[in-house]
Amino acid sequence: MRMIIAVGIGGAVGTLLRFGVAQAFNDPVFPFGTLMANWTGCLGLAWLNEQRKISFSPVWQKGLGPGLLGAYTTFSTLCVEAHLLPPLLSLFYIVATTTGGLLFARLGVWLAQRGKADWK
């Protein structure tokens, strides 16, 4: 039951964070806020996944991972926004989101591993 509550609270916070980022950074030409949320979410989830091996209880892992970061990042918003953009801009958005997401995930793993080395 604690895990379900943790995921629910994390999801509520992640949804509000993503909404705030979108409100602050999306503009009529390009959804910069959603792109930023997806990139930073990839970074955070990769970092968290690497840290879970030593640092987080399963309840915190689920609350922060699938809960907070799962709600913060969003594939459905990416799809809708890509559909609404002109074709070339849509392609750029999808490629930038995917490529950037992979790069930010790698950065998250690197930061977590570097942090572990500093803790030893």
CNS distance restraints for C-alpha pairs under 8 A (distance, minus, plus):
assign (resid   1 and name CA) (resid   5 and name CA) 6.37 0.50 0.50
assign (resid   2 and name CA) (resid   6 and name CA) 6.09 0.50 0.50
assign (resid   2 and name CA) (resid  59 and name CA) 6.87 0.50 0.50
assign (resid   3 and name CA) (resid   7 and name CA) 6.18 0.50 0.50
assign (resid   3 and name CA) (resid  58 and name CA) 7.82 0.50 0.50
assign (resid   3 and name CA) (resid  59 and name CA) 4.96 0.50 0.50
assign (resid   3 and name CA) (resid  60 and name CA) 7.95 0.50 0.50
assign (resid   3 and name CA) (resid  62 and name CA) 6.76 0.50 0.50
assign (resid   3 and name CA) (resid  63 and name CA) 6.94 0.50 0.50
assign (resid   4 and name CA) (resid   8 and name CA) 6.14 0.50 0.50
assign (resid   5 and name CA) (resid   9 and name CA) 6.10 0.50 0.50
assign (resid   5 and name CA) (resid  63 and name CA) 7.96 0.50 0.50
assign (resid   6 and name CA) (resid  10 and name CA) 5.96 0.50 0.50
assign (resid   6 and name CA) (resid  59 and name CA) 6.50 0.50 0.50
assign (resid   6 and name CA) (resid  60 and name CA) 7.03 0.50 0.50
assign (resid   6 and name CA) (resid  62 and name CA) 7.01 0.50 0.50
assign (resid   6 and name CA) (resid  63 and name CA) 4.42 0.50 0.50
assign (resid   6 and name CA) (resid  64 and name CA) 7.92 0.50 0.50
assign (resid   6 and name CA) (resid  67 and name CA) 7.23 0.50 0.50
assign (resid   7 and name CA) (resid  11 and name CA) 5.85 0.50 0.50
assign (resid   7 and name CA) (resid  62 and name CA) 5.97 0.50 0.50
assign (resid   7 and name CA) (resid  63 and name CA) 4.11 0.50 0.50
assign (resid   7 and name CA) (resid  64 and name CA) 7.29 0.50 0.50
assign (resid   7 and name CA) (resid  66 and name CA) 6.70 0.50 0.50
assign (resid   7 and name CA) (resid  67 and name CA) 4.19 0.50 0.50
assign (resid   7 and name CA) (resid  68 and name CA) 7.20 0.50 0.50
assign (resid   8 and name CA) (resid  12 and name CA) 6.20 0.50 0.50
assign (resid   8 and name CA) (resid  63 and name CA) 7.37 0.50 0.50
assign (resid   8 and name CA) (resid  67 and name CA) 6.29 0.50 0.50
assign (resid   9 and name CA) (resid  13 and name CA) 6.28 0.50 0.50
assign (resid   9 and name CA) (resid  63 and name CA) 7.17 0.50 0.50
assign (resid   9 and name CA) (resid  67 and name CA) 7.16 0.50 0.50
assign (resid   9 and name CA) (resid  68 and name CA) 7.66 0.50 0.50
assign (resid  10 and name CA) (resid  14 and name CA) 5.97 0.50 0.50
assign (resid  10 and name CA) (resid  63 and name CA) 5.07 0.50 0.50
assign (resid  10 and name CA) (resid  64 and name CA) 5.87 0.50 0.50
assign (resid  10 and name CA) (resid  66 and name CA) 7.98 0.50 0.50
assign (resid  10 and name CA) (resid  67 and name CA) 4.32 0.50 0.50
assign (resid  10 and name CA) (resid  68 and name CA) 3.93 0.50 0.50
assign (resid  10 and name CA) (resid  69 and name CA) 7.71 0.50 0.50
assign (resid  10 and name CA) (resid  71 and name CA) 7.85 0.50 0.50
assign (resid  11 and name CA) (resid  15 and name CA) 6.01 0.50 0.50
assign (resid  11 and name CA) (resid  63 and name CA) 7.63 0.50 0.50
assign (resid  11 and name CA) (resid  66 and name CA) 7.60 0.50 0.50
assign (resid  11 and name CA) (resid  67 and name CA) 4.18 0.50 0.50
assign (resid  11 and name CA) (resid  68 and name CA) 4.62 0.50 0.50
assign (resid  11 and name CA) (resid  69 and name CA) 7.56 0.50 0.50
assign (resid  11 and name CA) (resid  70 and name CA) 7.05 0.50 0.50
assign (resid  11 and name CA) (resid  71 and name CA) 5.13 0.50 0.50
assign (resid  11 and name CA) (resid  72 and name CA) 7.65 0.50 0.50
assign (resid  12 and name CA) (resid  16 and name CA) 6.37 0.50 0.50
assign (resid  12 and name CA) (resid  67 and name CA) 7.82 0.50 0.50
assign (resid  12 and name CA) (resid  68 and name CA) 7.21 0.50 0.50
assign (resid  12 and name CA) (resid  71 and name CA) 7.49 0.50 0.50
assign (resid  13 and name CA) (resid  17 and name CA) 6.16 0.50 0.50
assign (resid  13 and name CA) (resid  68 and name CA) 6.09 0.50 0.50
assign (resid  14 and name CA) (resid  18 and name CA) 6.14 0.50 0.50
assign (resid  14 and name CA) (resid  67 and name CA) 7.12 0.50 0.50
assign (resid  14 and name CA) (resid  68 and name CA) 4.24 0.50 0.50
assign (resid  14 and name CA) (resid  69 and name CA) 5.97 0.50 0.50
assign (resid  14 and name CA) (resid  70 and name CA) 7.31 0.50 0.50
assign (resid  14 and name CA) (resid  71 and name CA) 4.87 0.50 0.50
assign (resid  14 and name CA) (resid  72 and name CA) 4.28 0.50 0.50
assign (resid  15 and name CA) (resid  19 and name CA) 6.15 0.50 0.50
assign (resid  15 and name CA) (resid  68 and name CA) 7.49 0.50 0.50
assign (resid  15 and name CA) (resid  71 and name CA) 5.09 0.50 0.50
assign (resid  15 and name CA) (resid  72 and name CA) 5.32 0.50 0.50
assign (resid  16 and name CA) (resid  20 and name CA) 6.10 0.50 0.50
assign (resid  16 and name CA) (resid  72 and name CA) 7.82 0.50 0.50
assign (resid  17 and name CA) (resid  21 and name CA) 6.18 0.50 0.50
assign (resid  17 and name CA) (resid  72 and name CA) 6.38 0.50 0.50
assign (resid  18 and name CA) (resid  22 and name CA) 6.06 0.50 0.50
assign (resid  18 and name CA) (resid  34 and name CA) 7.40 0.50 0.50
assign (resid  18 and name CA) (resid  37 and name CA) 6.26 0.50 0.50
assign (resid  18 and name CA) (resid  71 and name CA) 7.65 0.50 0.50
assign (resid  18 and name CA) (resid  72 and name CA) 4.91 0.50 0.50
assign (resid  18 and name CA) (resid  73 and name CA) 7.09 0.50 0.50
assign (resid  19 and name CA) (resid  23 and name CA) 6.07 0.50 0.50
assign (resid  20 and name CA) (resid  24 and name CA) 6.10 0.50 0.50
assign (resid  21 and name CA) (resid  25 and name CA) 5.99 0.50 0.50
assign (resid  21 and name CA) (resid  26 and name CA) 7.83 0.50 0.50
assign (resid  21 and name CA) (resid  33 and name CA) 5.31 0.50 0.50
assign (resid  21 and name CA) (resid  34 and name CA) 7.28 0.50 0.50
assign (resid  21 and name CA) (resid  36 and name CA) 7.85 0.50 0.50
assign (resid  21 and name CA) (resid  37 and name CA) 6.85 0.50 0.50
assign (resid  22 and name CA) (resid  26 and name CA) 5.14 0.50 0.50
assign (resid  22 and name CA) (resid  31 and name CA) 7.49 0.50 0.50
assign (resid  22 and name CA) (resid  32 and name CA) 7.53 0.50 0.50
assign (resid  22 and name CA) (resid  33 and name CA) 4.23 0.50 0.50
assign (resid  22 and name CA) (resid  34 and name CA) 5.66 0.50 0.50
assign (resid  22 and name CA) (resid  37 and name CA) 7.88 0.50 0.50
assign (resid  23 and name CA) (resid  33 and name CA) 7.27 0.50 0.50
assign (resid  24 and name CA) (resid  33 and name CA) 6.91 0.50 0.50
assign (resid  25 and name CA) (resid  31 and name CA) 7.43 0.50 0.50
assign (resid  25 and name CA) (resid  32 and name CA) 5.65 0.50 0.50
assign (resid  25 and name CA) (resid  33 and name CA) 4.41 0.50 0.50
assign (resid  26 and name CA) (resid  30 and name CA) 6.47 0.50 0.50
assign (resid  26 and name CA) (resid  31 and name CA) 4.50 0.50 0.50
assign (resid  26 and name CA) (resid  32 and name CA) 4.92 0.50 0.50
assign (resid  26 and name CA) (resid  33 and name CA) 4.68 0.50 0.50
assign (resid  26 and name CA) (resid  34 and name CA) 7.06 0.50 0.50
assign (resid  27 and name CA) (resid  31 and name CA) 6.04 0.50 0.50
assign (resid  27 and name CA) (resid  32 and name CA) 7.08 0.50 0.50
assign (resid  30 and name CA) (resid  85 and name CA) 7.79 0.50 0.50
assign (resid  31 and name CA) (resid  35 and name CA) 6.43 0.50 0.50
assign (resid  31 and name CA) (resid  81 and name CA) 7.14 0.50 0.50
assign (resid  32 and name CA) (resid  36 and name CA) 6.04 0.50 0.50
assign (resid  33 and name CA) (resid  37 and name CA) 6.09 0.50 0.50
assign (resid  34 and name CA) (resid  38 and name CA) 6.09 0.50 0.50
assign (resid  34 and name CA) (resid  73 and name CA) 7.81 0.50 0.50
assign (resid  34 and name CA) (resid  74 and name CA) 7.91 0.50 0.50
assign (resid  34 and name CA) (resid  77 and name CA) 7.61 0.50 0.50
assign (resid  34 and name CA) (resid  78 and name CA) 7.16 0.50 0.50
assign (resid  35 and name CA) (resid  39 and name CA) 6.15 0.50 0.50
assign (resid  35 and name CA) (resid  78 and name CA) 7.99 0.50 0.50
assign (resid  35 and name CA) (resid  93 and name CA) 7.90 0.50 0.50
assign (resid  35 and name CA) (resid  97 and name CA) 6.05 0.50 0.50
assign (resid  36 and name CA) (resid  40 and name CA) 6.00 0.50 0.50
assign (resid  37 and name CA) (resid  41 and name CA) 5.75 0.50 0.50
assign (resid  37 and name CA) (resid  72 and name CA) 6.59 0.50 0.50
assign (resid  37 and name CA) (resid  73 and name CA) 5.82 0.50 0.50
assign (resid  38 and name CA) (resid  42 and name CA) 6.14 0.50 0.50
assign (resid  38 and name CA) (resid  72 and name CA) 7.53 0.50 0.50
assign (resid  38 and name CA) (resid  73 and name CA) 4.80 0.50 0.50
assign (resid  38 and name CA) (resid  74 and name CA) 6.79 0.50 0.50
assign (resid  38 and name CA) (resid  97 and name CA) 7.10 0.50 0.50
assign (resid  38 and name CA) (resid 101 and name CA) 6.75 0.50 0.50
assign (resid  39 and name CA) (resid  43 and name CA) 6.36 0.50 0.50
assign (resid  39 and name CA) (resid  97 and name CA) 6.95 0.50 0.50
assign (resid  39 and name CA) (resid 100 and name CA) 6.14 0.50 0.50
assign (resid  39 and name CA) (resid 101 and name CA) 4.85 0.50 0.50
assign (resid  39 and name CA) (resid 104 and name CA) 6.03 0.50 0.50
assign (resid  40 and name CA) (resid  44 and name CA) 6.07 0.50 0.50
assign (resid  40 and name CA) (resid 101 and name CA) 7.95 0.50 0.50
assign (resid  40 and name CA) (resid 104 and name CA) 6.98 0.50 0.50
assign (resid  41 and name CA) (resid  45 and name CA) 5.95 0.50 0.50
assign (resid  41 and name CA) (resid  69 and name CA) 5.77 0.50 0.50
assign (resid  41 and name CA) (resid  70 and name CA) 7.96 0.50 0.50
assign (resid  41 and name CA) (resid  72 and name CA) 6.63 0.50 0.50
assign (resid  41 and name CA) (resid  73 and name CA) 5.67 0.50 0.50
assign (resid  42 and name CA) (resid  46 and name CA) 6.05 0.50 0.50
assign (resid  42 and name CA) (resid  73 and name CA) 7.89 0.50 0.50
assign (resid  42 and name CA) (resid 101 and name CA) 5.54 0.50 0.50
assign (resid  42 and name CA) (resid 102 and name CA) 7.36 0.50 0.50
assign (resid  42 and name CA) (resid 104 and name CA) 5.91 0.50 0.50
assign (resid  42 and name CA) (resid 105 and name CA) 4.95 0.50 0.50
assign (resid  42 and name CA) (resid 108 and name CA) 7.64 0.50 0.50
assign (resid  43 and name CA) (resid  47 and name CA) 6.15 0.50 0.50
assign (resid  43 and name CA) (resid 101 and name CA) 7.47 0.50 0.50
assign (resid  43 and name CA) (resid 104 and name CA) 4.69 0.50 0.50
assign (resid  43 and name CA) (resid 105 and name CA) 4.50 0.50 0.50
assign (resid  43 and name CA) (resid 106 and name CA) 7.37 0.50 0.50
assign (resid  43 and name CA) (resid 107 and name CA) 6.40 0.50 0.50
assign (resid  43 and name CA) (resid 108 and name CA) 4.52 0.50 0.50
assign (resid  43 and name CA) (resid 109 and name CA) 7.83 0.50 0.50
assign (resid  44 and name CA) (resid  48 and name CA) 5.98 0.50 0.50
assign (resid  44 and name CA) (resid  69 and name CA) 7.35 0.50 0.50
assign (resid  44 and name CA) (resid 105 and name CA) 7.57 0.50 0.50
assign (resid  44 and name CA) (resid 108 and name CA) 6.23 0.50 0.50
assign (resid  45 and name CA) (resid  49 and name CA) 5.94 0.50 0.50
assign (resid  45 and name CA) (resid  65 and name CA) 6.09 0.50 0.50
assign (resid  45 and name CA) (resid  69 and name CA) 6.52 0.50 0.50
assign (resid  45 and name CA) (resid 105 and name CA) 7.35 0.50 0.50
assign (resid  45 and name CA) (resid 108 and name CA) 7.54 0.50 0.50
assign (resid  46 and name CA) (resid  50 and name CA) 6.23 0.50 0.50
assign (resid  46 and name CA) (resid 105 and name CA) 5.07 0.50 0.50
assign (resid  46 and name CA) (resid 106 and name CA) 7.19 0.50 0.50
assign (resid  46 and name CA) (resid 108 and name CA) 5.07 0.50 0.50
assign (resid  46 and name CA) (resid 109 and name CA) 5.49 0.50 0.50
assign (resid  47 and name CA) (resid  51 and name CA) 6.16 0.50 0.50
assign (resid  47 and name CA) (resid 105 and name CA) 7.47 0.50 0.50
assign (resid  47 and name CA) (resid 108 and name CA) 4.27 0.50 0.50
assign (resid  47 and name CA) (resid 109 and name CA) 5.05 0.50 0.50
assign (resid  47 and name CA) (resid 110 and name CA) 7.86 0.50 0.50
assign (resid  47 and name CA) (resid 111 and name CA) 6.82 0.50 0.50
assign (resid  47 and name CA) (resid 112 and name CA) 5.29 0.50 0.50
assign (resid  48 and name CA) (resid  52 and name CA) 5.99 0.50 0.50
assign (resid  48 and name CA) (resid  61 and name CA) 7.52 0.50 0.50
assign (resid  48 and name CA) (resid  65 and name CA) 7.15 0.50 0.50
assign (resid  48 and name CA) (resid 108 and name CA) 7.99 0.50 0.50
assign (resid  48 and name CA) (resid 112 and name CA) 7.77 0.50 0.50
assign (resid  49 and name CA) (resid  53 and name CA) 7.54 0.50 0.50
assign (resid  49 and name CA) (resid  61 and name CA) 8.00 0.50 0.50
assign (resid  49 and name CA) (resid  65 and name CA) 7.87 0.50 0.50
assign (resid  50 and name CA) (resid 109 and name CA) 6.02 0.50 0.50
assign (resid  50 and name CA) (resid 112 and name CA) 6.10 0.50 0.50
assign (resid  50 and name CA) (resid 113 and name CA) 7.36 0.50 0.50
assign (resid  51 and name CA) (resid  55 and name CA) 5.61 0.50 0.50
assign (resid  51 and name CA) (resid  56 and name CA) 7.07 0.50 0.50
assign (resid  51 and name CA) (resid 112 and name CA) 6.21 0.50 0.50
assign (resid  52 and name CA) (resid  56 and name CA) 5.01 0.50 0.50
assign (resid  52 and name CA) (resid  57 and name CA) 7.44 0.50 0.50
assign (resid  52 and name CA) (resid  61 and name CA) 6.60 0.50 0.50
assign (resid  56 and name CA) (resid  60 and name CA) 5.96 0.50 0.50
assign (resid  56 and name CA) (resid  61 and name CA) 5.89 0.50 0.50
assign (resid  57 and name CA) (resid  61 and name CA) 6.08 0.50 0.50
assign (resid  58 and name CA) (resid  62 and name CA) 6.15 0.50 0.50
assign (resid  59 and name CA) (resid  63 and name CA) 6.08 0.50 0.50
assign (resid  60 and name CA) (resid  64 and name CA) 5.90 0.50 0.50
assign (resid  61 and name CA) (resid  65 and name CA) 5.69 0.50 0.50
assign (resid  62 and name CA) (resid  66 and name CA) 5.56 0.50 0.50
assign (resid  62 and name CA) (resid  67 and name CA) 6.24 0.50 0.50
assign (resid  63 and name CA) (resid  67 and name CA) 4.69 0.50 0.50
assign (resid  63 and name CA) (resid  68 and name CA) 6.25 0.50 0.50
assign (resid  64 and name CA) (resid  68 and name CA) 4.80 0.50 0.50
assign (resid  64 and name CA) (resid  69 and name CA) 6.14 0.50 0.50
assign (resid  65 and name CA) (resid  69 and name CA) 5.19 0.50 0.50
assign (resid  65 and name CA) (resid  70 and name CA) 6.20 0.50 0.50
assign (resid  66 and name CA) (resid  70 and name CA) 4.45 0.50 0.50
assign (resid  66 and name CA) (resid  71 and name CA) 7.26 0.50 0.50
assign (resid  67 and name CA) (resid  71 and name CA) 6.10 0.50 0.50
assign (resid  68 and name CA) (resid  72 and name CA) 6.04 0.50 0.50
assign (resid  69 and name CA) (resid  73 and name CA) 6.06 0.50 0.50
assign (resid  70 and name CA) (resid  74 and name CA) 7.28 0.50 0.50
assign (resid  74 and name CA) (resid  78 and name CA) 6.51 0.50 0.50
assign (resid  75 and name CA) (resid  79 and name CA) 6.27 0.50 0.50
assign (resid  76 and name CA) (resid  80 and name CA) 6.31 0.50 0.50
assign (resid  77 and name CA) (resid  81 and name CA) 5.98 0.50 0.50
assign (resid  78 and name CA) (resid  82 and name CA) 5.96 0.50 0.50
assign (resid  78 and name CA) (resid  94 and name CA) 7.75 0.50 0.50
assign (resid  79 and name CA) (resid  83 and name CA) 6.13 0.50 0.50
assign (resid  80 and name CA) (resid  84 and name CA) 6.37 0.50 0.50
assign (resid  81 and name CA) (resid  85 and name CA) 6.42 0.50 0.50
assign (resid  81 and name CA) (resid  90 and name CA) 7.99 0.50 0.50
assign (resid  82 and name CA) (resid  89 and name CA) 7.98 0.50 0.50
assign (resid  82 and name CA) (resid  90 and name CA) 4.72 0.50 0.50
assign (resid  82 and name CA) (resid  91 and name CA) 7.58 0.50 0.50
assign (resid  82 and name CA) (resid  93 and name CA) 6.74 0.50 0.50
assign (resid  82 and name CA) (resid  94 and name CA) 7.02 0.50 0.50
assign (resid  83 and name CA) (resid  90 and name CA) 6.86 0.50 0.50
assign (resid  84 and name CA) (resid  90 and name CA) 7.83 0.50 0.50
assign (resid  85 and name CA) (resid  89 and name CA) 6.08 0.50 0.50
assign (resid  85 and name CA) (resid  90 and name CA) 5.18 0.50 0.50
assign (resid  86 and name CA) (resid  90 and name CA) 5.86 0.50 0.50
assign (resid  87 and name CA) (resid  91 and name CA) 6.23 0.50 0.50
assign (resid  88 and name CA) (resid  92 and name CA) 6.24 0.50 0.50
assign (resid  89 and name CA) (resid  93 and name CA) 6.08 0.50 0.50
assign (resid  90 and name CA) (resid  94 and name CA) 6.29 0.50 0.50
assign (resid  91 and name CA) (resid  95 and name CA) 6.15 0.50 0.50
assign (resid  92 and name CA) (resid  96 and name CA) 5.82 0.50 0.50
assign (resid  93 and name CA) (resid  97 and name CA) 5.93 0.50 0.50
assign (resid  94 and name CA) (resid  98 and name CA) 6.12 0.50 0.50
assign (resid  95 and name CA) (resid  99 and name CA) 5.83 0.50 0.50
assign (resid  96 and name CA) (resid 100 and name CA) 5.54 0.50 0.50
assign (resid  96 and name CA) (resid 101 and name CA) 7.95 0.50 0.50
assign (resid  97 and name CA) (resid 101 and name CA) 5.70 0.50 0.50
assign (resid  98 and name CA) (resid 102 and name CA) 6.27 0.50 0.50
assign (resid  99 and name CA) (resid 103 and name CA) 6.27 0.50 0.50
assign (resid 100 and name CA) (resid 104 and name CA) 5.93 0.50 0.50
assign (resid 101 and name CA) (resid 105 and name CA) 6.00 0.50 0.50
assign (resid 102 and name CA) (resid 106 and name CA) 6.25 0.50 0.50
assign (resid 103 and name CA) (resid 107 and name CA) 6.21 0.50 0.50
assign (resid 104 and name CA) (resid 108 and name CA) 6.12 0.50 0.50
assign (resid 105 and name CA) (resid 109 and name CA) 6.39 0.50 0.50
assign (resid 106 and name CA) (resid 110 and name CA) 6.18 0.50 0.50
assign (resid 107 and name CA) (resid 111 and name CA) 6.05 0.50 0.50
assign (resid 108 and name CA) (resid 112 and name CA) 6.16 0.50 0.50
assign (resid 109 and name CA) (resid 113 and name CA) 6.11 0.50 0.50
assign (resid 110 and name CA) (resid 114 and name CA) 5.99 0.50 0.50
assign (resid 111 and name CA) (resid 115 and name CA) 6.00 0.50 0.50
assign (resid 112 and name CA) (resid 116 and name CA) 6.25 0.50 0.50
assign (resid 113 and name CA) (resid 117 and name CA) 6.37 0.50 0.50
assign (resid 114 and name CA) (resid 118 and name CA) 6.32 0.50 0.50
assign (resid 115 and name CA) (resid 119 and name CA) 6.28 0.50 0.50
assign (resid 116 and name CA) (resid 120 and name CA) 6.60 0.50 0.50
